[in-house]
Amino acid sequence: MNQSKPKLWTKDFVIVSSINFFITLIFYLLMVTLAIYAVNELNASTSQAGLISGIFIIGTLIGRLFIGRFIDSIGRKKTLYIGLIFFTLTTLLYFVDFGITFLLANRLIHGIAMGMASTATGTIVAQIIPATRKGEGIGYYSMSATLATAIGPFIGLYMTQHASFQTIFRFCLALGIISLITAFFLYVPALKGTIKVSESKGFKLSNFIEPKALPISFITLLLAFCYSSVLSFISFYAMEINLVNTASFFFVVYAVAVLLSRPFSGPLMDRRGSNYIMYPAFIIFGAGLLLLSQTSNSFTLLAAGFLIGLGFGNMQSSSQAIAVKMTPPHRMGMATSTFFIMLDAGLGFGPYILGLIIPLTGYSTLYVILGVVVIATSLLYYFLHGKNESAARAKIASI
């Protein structure tokens, strides 16, 4: 009998992925424009402008940390509504000019709303994807964020040159409203299983962090820390090597690498296991950073972007799939929250720590060091997850 695979591209999968795309696009668009806005319109200092960008990530961490515990008691769809309502309202408040302090407070709340909404979308999508297509589905879902990380900064920098900041805020508000309206057409099936009463009592680490998702999430923290060097300093490095015009296409090539590889990497992970994706990706990501350190022309810069997209882009979605697969259904919210807390921590605190190291090493040497760190992290992955998965799959194969 011919058994077809369970359907992946359902209405609800498309809706959740679209919402995730829009809110992530707004996040990255504002990351590259609000610092300029603060300096030009509010006479902020450089350090204040940096804080305006960074405080959003702190808010996102706060939102993820606490909503991971309460998402299933509130309800996954209701949590998404609440997050999107606050996300849209705080986007509206960018039109109001009450000075730097008000903008900082609004950015913090906006970040908390982003943390709530994106944790909800990540948890919902993990629930509605068929179990046999989990790696493939989460791969396609995370591609919505990957595309937003490339398109958001591109639109933001283009609009700062050709439109007013009020127009930028109107564009972001329109996307926020579209996301909120779209969420009303989303159907989230009732959750199978219940939350144990003991899990919600008292102040325990397991009430905020999913222990089973922690090993792979820690690997993600280290990888995101290394990737933050690219996200934050590629423009400065490009100035140093006189490749500023080429650097504007770096993240476009990164996104292309993810788009081209995702149709193969997700199904391969479902069939053969995450080790078949992760081990090659460690080498490819590390090689990308090493190539970046030696870049002297446009071709090698974009080739480095392609390798980094192929490596880190696929590791990010594979790690998220691992985090979800390691936990029972009623702890998916906690697992998703744990994964993104570590991802955001690496991306958020990485630039500050690496910024202290750059004066001592320079950009080129830094990328060499981080390339070696990425490849060495594969050993840590082996001990924290890889060998256990190999043993589990070998046991299944022997039955």
VMD Tcl script that draws the C-alpha trace (Angstrom):
set ca {
  {0.00 0.00 0.00}
  {1.30 3.48 -0.92}
  {1.50 5.59 2.19}
  {1.93 9.31 1.58}
  {3.85 11.48 3.99}
  {1.78 13.57 6.44}
  {1.16 17.08 5.11}
  {3.62 19.77 6.22}
  {2.55 22.90 4.35}
  {-0.83 23.36 6.05}
  {-2.66 26.67 6.44}
  {-1.58 26.90 10.08}
  {2.08 26.15 9.29}
  {2.12 28.97 6.70}
  {0.41 31.39 9.11}
  {2.84 30.71 11.98}
  {5.86 30.96 9.67}
  {4.54 34.23 8.18}
  {4.01 35.79 11.61}
  {7.52 34.74 12.64}
  {8.90 36.28 9.42}
  {7.16 39.62 9.97}
  {8.10 40.11 13.63}
  {11.72 39.04 12.99}
  {11.92 41.41 10.00}
  {10.70 44.28 12.20}
  {13.28 43.34 14.84}
  {16.24 43.42 12.45}
  {14.96 46.44 10.51}
  {14.74 48.48 13.71}
  {18.09 47.15 14.96}
  {19.89 48.90 12.09}
  {17.75 52.06 12.00}
  {16.97 53.02 15.61}
  {20.60 53.70 16.53}
  {20.77 56.16 13.62}
  {17.41 57.63 14.66}
  {18.59 58.09 18.26}
  {21.78 59.88 17.20}
  {20.23 62.05 14.47}
  {16.84 62.86 15.99}
  {17.37 62.57 19.77}
  {21.05 63.65 19.96}
  {22.00 60.38 21.66}
  {25.63 59.49 22.29}
  {27.19 56.46 20.64}
  {26.97 54.45 23.87}
  {23.28 55.40 24.29}
  {22.59 54.35 20.70}
  {24.25 50.99 21.40}
  {22.13 50.56 24.53}
  {18.97 51.28 22.54}
  {19.85 48.32 20.31}
  {21.05 46.04 23.12}
  {18.21 46.62 25.58}
  {15.77 45.05 23.09}
  {17.67 41.76 23.29}
  {17.62 41.97 27.10}
  {13.84 42.40 26.90}
  {13.58 39.42 24.55}
  {15.51 37.29 27.03}
  {13.20 38.35 29.88}
  {10.13 37.57 27.76}
  {11.39 34.13 26.77}
  {12.56 33.23 30.28}
  {9.19 33.79 31.93}
  {6.77 32.89 29.14}
  {8.44 29.49 28.75}
  {7.07 28.57 32.17}
  {3.55 29.97 31.74}
  {2.81 29.43 28.04}
  {0.88 26.19 28.53}
  {-1.11 27.41 31.52}
  {-2.04 30.63 29.65}
  {-2.56 28.80 26.35}
  {-0.26 28.84 23.37}
  {-2.56 30.79 21.03}
  {-3.56 33.24 23.78}
  {0.14 33.83 24.55}
  {0.70 34.62 20.87}
  {-2.21 37.12 20.93}
  {-0.88 38.86 24.04}
  {2.65 39.02 22.63}
  {1.49 40.41 19.26}
  {-0.81 43.00 20.88}
  {2.03 44.38 23.01}
  {4.43 44.07 20.06}
  {2.11 46.20 17.90}
  {1.37 48.76 20.64}
  {5.07 49.31 21.40}
  {5.74 49.70 17.66}
  {3.08 52.43 17.67}
  {4.88 54.21 20.52}
  {7.94 54.84 18.32}
  {5.94 57.73 16.84}
  {6.01 59.45 20.26}
  {9.12 61.49 21.12}
  {9.52 61.69 24.91}
  {13.31 61.46 24.86}
  {15.94 58.78 25.29}
  {14.62 57.33 28.58}
  {11.14 56.74 27.12}
  {12.65 55.15 24.01}
  {14.78 52.82 26.15}
  {11.74 51.78 28.22}
  {9.70 51.18 25.08}
  {12.51 49.12 23.52}
  {12.65 46.95 26.65}
  {8.89 46.28 26.57}
  {9.02 45.75 22.80}
  {11.73 43.13 23.37}
  {9.65 41.37 26.05}
  {6.70 41.26 23.61}
  {8.99 39.86 20.91}
  {10.20 37.17 23.32}
  {6.61 36.18 24.13}
  {5.39 36.15 20.52}
  {8.37 34.32 19.02}
  {8.40 31.71 21.80}
  {4.70 31.14 21.14}
  {5.21 30.75 17.37}
  {8.16 28.40 17.93}
  {6.15 26.27 20.36}
  {3.02 26.20 18.18}
  {4.93 25.21 15.05}
  {6.69 22.37 16.92}
  {3.25 21.13 17.96}
  {1.56 21.22 14.53}
  {4.45 19.71 12.50}
  {4.02 15.93 11.97}
  {6.43 13.92 14.15}
  {8.02 12.17 11.15}
  {8.80 15.52 9.48}
  {9.94 17.46 12.57}
  {13.46 18.23 11.32}
  {12.23 19.24 7.86}
  {9.37 21.34 9.24}
  {11.40 23.24 11.81}
  {14.03 23.76 9.11}
  {11.51 25.47 6.82}
  {9.99 27.39 9.73}
  {13.36 28.73 10.89}
  {14.04 29.78 7.30}
  {11.39 32.47 7.83}
  {13.66 34.04 10.46}
  {16.76 33.50 8.32}
  {15.19 35.39 5.40}
  {14.12 38.17 7.76}
  {17.69 38.57 9.05}
  {18.81 39.28 5.48}
  {15.83 41.30 4.22}
  {15.26 43.35 7.42}
  {18.66 45.10 7.55}
  {18.59 45.60 3.76}
  {15.17 47.33 3.86}
  {16.14 49.31 6.96}
  {19.35 50.72 5.49}
  {17.59 51.46 2.19}
  {14.75 53.31 3.93}
  {17.12 55.40 6.08}
  {18.59 56.72 2.82}
  {15.32 57.23 0.94}
  {12.53 57.72 3.51}
  {11.80 59.46 6.81}
  {11.92 57.69 10.16}
  {8.15 58.21 10.45}
  {7.72 56.22 7.23}
  {9.92 53.45 8.65}
  {7.76 53.32 11.78}
  {4.56 53.23 9.64}
  {5.96 50.30 7.67}
  {6.80 48.38 10.88}
  {3.38 49.19 12.39}
  {1.63 47.88 9.24}
  {3.56 44.59 9.46}
  {2.71 44.31 13.16}
  {-1.01 44.81 12.48}
  {-0.92 42.25 9.64}
  {0.71 39.73 12.00}
  {-1.95 40.33 14.68}
  {-4.85 39.99 12.24}
  {-3.33 36.86 10.65}
  {-3.06 35.19 14.08}
  {-6.88 35.13 14.38}
  {-7.04 32.63 11.48}
  {-4.64 30.24 13.22}
  {-5.94 26.98 14.65}
  {-3.93 25.39 17.46}
  {-5.11 21.88 18.38}
  {-5.65 20.98 22.02}
  {-2.48 19.80 23.73}
  {-2.26 16.09 24.51}
  {-1.07 15.55 28.07}
  {-1.25 17.79 31.09}
  {1.15 19.84 33.12}
  {1.97 18.24 36.45}
  {1.06 20.38 39.42}
  {4.49 19.88 40.96}
  {6.09 21.49 37.90}
  {4.42 24.80 38.52}
  {5.00 25.14 42.27}
  {7.90 26.92 43.90}
  {10.95 28.59 42.43}
  {12.87 25.87 40.63}
  {15.22 26.14 37.67}
  {13.11 23.53 35.83}
  {10.17 25.96 36.00}
  {12.06 28.31 33.65}
  {14.55 26.05 31.82}
  {13.98 22.63 30.24}
  {16.90 20.46 31.51}
  {16.66 17.99 28.59}
  {17.04 20.83 26.08}
  {19.94 22.42 27.97}
  {22.89 20.46 26.45}
  {22.07 21.31 22.80}
  {21.03 24.84 23.83}
  {24.46 25.36 25.43}
  {26.08 24.29 22.13}
  {23.82 26.86 20.42}
  {25.02 29.54 22.88}
  {28.66 28.94 21.86}
  {27.84 28.90 18.14}
  {25.71 32.06 18.40}
  {28.52 33.75 20.33}
  {30.89 33.03 17.41}
  {28.29 34.09 14.82}
  {27.69 37.40 16.64}
  {31.17 38.44 15.50}
  {29.87 38.33 11.94}
  {26.51 39.92 12.67}
  {27.99 42.87 14.59}
  {31.42 43.50 13.08}
  {31.28 42.51 9.39}
  {30.66 46.14 8.36}
  {33.67 47.39 10.37}
  {35.84 44.58 8.99}
  {34.66 45.42 5.46}
  {35.77 49.04 5.97}
  {39.18 47.82 7.08}
  {39.66 45.68 3.95}
  {37.92 48.16 1.58}
  {34.98 45.93 0.66}
  {32.08 48.00 2.01}
  {29.93 47.74 -1.15}
  {30.34 43.96 -1.29}
  {29.56 43.57 2.42}
  {26.00 44.82 1.84}
  {25.34 41.54 -0.05}
  {26.96 39.31 2.60}
  {23.73 38.40 4.39}
  {21.85 38.02 1.08}
  {24.36 35.31 0.09}
  {24.02 33.86 3.61}
  {20.24 33.61 3.10}
  {20.69 32.05 -0.36}
  {22.91 29.32 1.15}
  {20.21 28.49 3.69}
  {17.46 28.52 1.03}
  {19.38 26.18 -1.25}
  {20.36 23.71 1.48}
  {17.18 23.60 3.59}
  {15.15 21.32 1.25}
  {17.89 18.69 1.68}
  {19.12 19.18 5.25}
  {15.71 18.92 6.98}
  {14.62 15.62 5.36}
  {18.15 14.21 5.81}
  {17.97 14.94 9.54}
  {14.60 13.17 9.80}
  {15.92 10.10 7.93}
  {19.48 9.79 9.26}
  {19.56 11.86 12.47}
  {20.97 15.24 13.47}
  {24.61 14.04 13.52}
  {24.56 13.86 9.71}
  {23.83 17.61 9.66}
  {25.71 18.87 12.70}
  {29.19 17.38 12.23}
  {29.65 18.64 8.62}
  {28.10 21.99 9.63}
  {30.71 22.49 12.38}
  {33.46 22.11 9.78}
  {31.70 24.30 7.18}
  {30.92 27.09 9.68}
  {34.49 27.00 11.01}
  {35.90 27.03 7.47}
  {33.70 30.03 6.66}
  {35.13 32.01 9.58}
  {38.70 31.01 8.62}
  {38.08 32.08 5.02}
  {36.60 35.35 6.27}
  {39.78 36.03 8.24}
  {41.84 35.80 5.03}
  {39.45 37.78 2.80}
  {41.04 40.28 0.43}
  {38.52 40.45 -2.43}
  {34.76 40.38 -3.09}
  {34.64 36.73 -4.15}
  {36.20 35.36 -0.95}
  {34.04 37.63 1.22}
  {30.83 36.35 -0.39}
  {32.15 32.76 -0.42}
  {32.70 33.08 3.34}
  {29.11 34.32 3.67}
  {27.87 31.27 1.74}
  {29.83 28.84 3.92}
  {28.71 30.53 7.15}
  {25.08 30.37 5.97}
  {25.49 26.72 5.03}
  {27.07 25.98 8.42}
  {25.46 28.15 11.09}
  {22.13 28.52 9.26}
  {21.56 24.75 9.25}
  {22.97 24.25 12.75}
  {20.48 26.76 14.13}
  {17.40 24.93 12.78}
  {18.83 21.46 13.53}
  {19.62 22.44 17.13}
  {16.08 23.74 17.61}
  {14.67 20.47 16.27}
  {16.92 18.51 18.66}
  {15.75 20.63 21.63}
  {12.10 19.93 20.79}
  {12.62 16.21 20.11}
  {14.39 15.73 23.46}
  {11.34 16.86 25.47}
  {7.78 15.58 26.04}
  {4.93 17.50 24.28}
  {3.78 19.36 27.41}
  {7.34 20.75 27.89}
  {7.76 21.96 24.28}
  {7.16 25.57 25.34}
  {9.91 25.34 27.92}
  {12.27 23.64 25.45}
  {11.65 26.30 22.78}
  {12.15 29.04 25.36}
  {15.39 27.44 26.62}
  {16.77 27.15 23.07}
  {16.04 30.78 22.18}
  {17.30 32.11 25.53}
  {20.69 30.57 24.79}
  {20.61 31.72 21.15}
  {19.75 35.29 22.14}
  {22.31 35.30 24.95}
  {25.04 34.34 22.48}
  {23.95 36.93 19.92}
  {23.29 39.61 22.53}
  {26.30 39.38 24.84}
  {28.77 38.18 22.19}
  {29.37 41.62 20.60}
  {30.14 43.20 23.98}
  {32.67 40.52 25.00}
  {34.24 40.30 21.55}
  {34.37 44.10 21.41}
  {36.80 43.95 24.35}
  {38.97 41.38 22.52}
  {39.14 43.09 19.09}
  {41.56 45.88 20.18}
  {43.99 43.11 21.23}
  {43.60 40.82 18.21}
  {42.17 42.77 15.29}
  {39.32 41.42 13.15}
  {41.31 38.94 11.06}
  {42.90 37.15 14.04}
  {39.55 37.16 15.87}
  {37.89 35.27 13.01}
  {40.75 32.74 13.01}
  {40.29 32.14 16.74}
  {36.50 31.81 16.43}
  {36.84 29.46 13.45}
  {38.98 27.15 15.58}
  {36.50 27.48 18.49}
  {33.59 26.41 16.25}
  {35.43 23.30 15.00}
  {36.54 22.44 18.57}
  {32.92 22.78 19.77}
  {32.12 19.68 17.69}
  {33.93 17.65 20.38}
  {31.70 19.15 23.07}
  {28.67 18.36 20.89}
  {29.84 14.73 20.69}
  {29.92 14.35 24.48}
  {26.72 16.33 25.19}
  {24.51 14.88 22.46}
  {26.21 13.25 19.45}
  {27.34 9.98 21.04}
  {23.97 9.47 22.76}
  {22.11 9.90 19.47}
  {24.48 7.49 17.69}
  {23.94 4.90 20.43}
  {20.15 5.35 20.34}
  {19.96 4.98 16.54}
  {22.27 1.93 16.63}
  {19.99 0.32 19.23}
  {16.90 0.97 17.10}
  {18.64 -0.45 14.00}
  {19.53 -3.65 15.87}
  {15.96 -4.37 16.89}
}
mol new
graphics top color blue
foreach p $ca { graphics top sphere $p radius 0.5 }
foreach p [lrange $ca 0 end-1] q [lrange $ca 1 end] { graphics top cylinder $p $q radius 0.2 }
display resetview
